Amino acid sequence: MTLGWKLFVVFLGFLALLTTVIVMSFRERKRARTMDVVDVAQQQDQDTRVMTIIFSAIVGGMFLTLITAWLVFF
């Protein structure tokens, strides 16, 4: 497997992370439209889900950066 194909696989991983974050955000936004404005617990649950996905994607992005560096330099 050449370096180009390895980096293409890493790029696909990046796209998977990005797609997951975008889909989750839009899904939660759609769910927010049906929420009761006064229900604080439901709003906090929604915030928790969104922040969990975002920070998980950040950790995943850092992991992809390490994989890319390893593929390029070693």
C-alpha positions in Angstrom: 0.0 0.0 0.0 1.5 3.3 -1.0 1.7 6.4 1.1 -1.0 8.1 -1.0 -3.5 5.3 -0.3 -2.7 5.3 3.4 -3.3 9.0 3.6 -6.5 8.6 1.6 -7.7 6.1 4.3 -6.9 8.7 6.9 -8.8 11.3 4.9 -11.8 9.0 4.8 -11.6 8.6 8.6 -11.6 12.4 8.9 -14.7 12.6 6.7 -16.4 10.0 8.8 -15.7 12.1 12.0 -16.9 15.2 10.3 -20.0 13.6 9.0 -20.9 12.1 12.4 -20.6 15.6 14.1 -22.7 17.3 11.4 -25.4 14.6 11.4 -25.6 14.6 15.2 -25.8 18.4 15.4 -28.6 18.6 12.9 -30.5 15.8 14.6 -30.2 17.6 17.9 -31.2 20.9 16.4 -34.3 19.2 14.9 -35.1 17.7 18.3 -34.7 21.1 20.0 -37.6 22.5 17.9 -40.0 20.0 19.5 -38.7 20.6 23.0 -40.6 22.5 25.7 -38.8 25.8 26.4 -39.3 25.4 30.2 -37.8 21.9 30.4 -34.3 22.6 31.7 -33.4 18.9 32.2 -34.1 18.1 28.6 -32.1 21.0 27.4 -29.2 19.9 29.6 -29.4 16.4 28.2 -29.3 17.7 24.7 -26.3 19.9 25.5 -24.5 16.9 27.0 -25.1 14.8 23.9 -23.8 17.5 21.6 -20.7 18.2 23.7 -19.9 14.5 24.0 -20.0 14.1 20.2 -17.9 17.2 19.6 -15.2 16.4 22.2 -15.1 12.8 21.0 -14.5 14.0 17.5 -11.7 16.2 18.8 -10.0 13.2 20.4 -10.6 11.2 17.2 -9.0 14.1 15.1 -6.0 14.1 17.4 -5.6 10.3 16.9 -5.9 10.8 13.1 -3.2 13.4 13.3 -0.9 11.0 15.1 -1.6 8.3 12.5 -0.9 10.7 9.7 2.4 11.8 11.3 3.4 8.2 11.7 2.5 7.3 8.1 4.5 10.3 6.7 7.6 10.2 8.9 8.1 6.5 9.7 
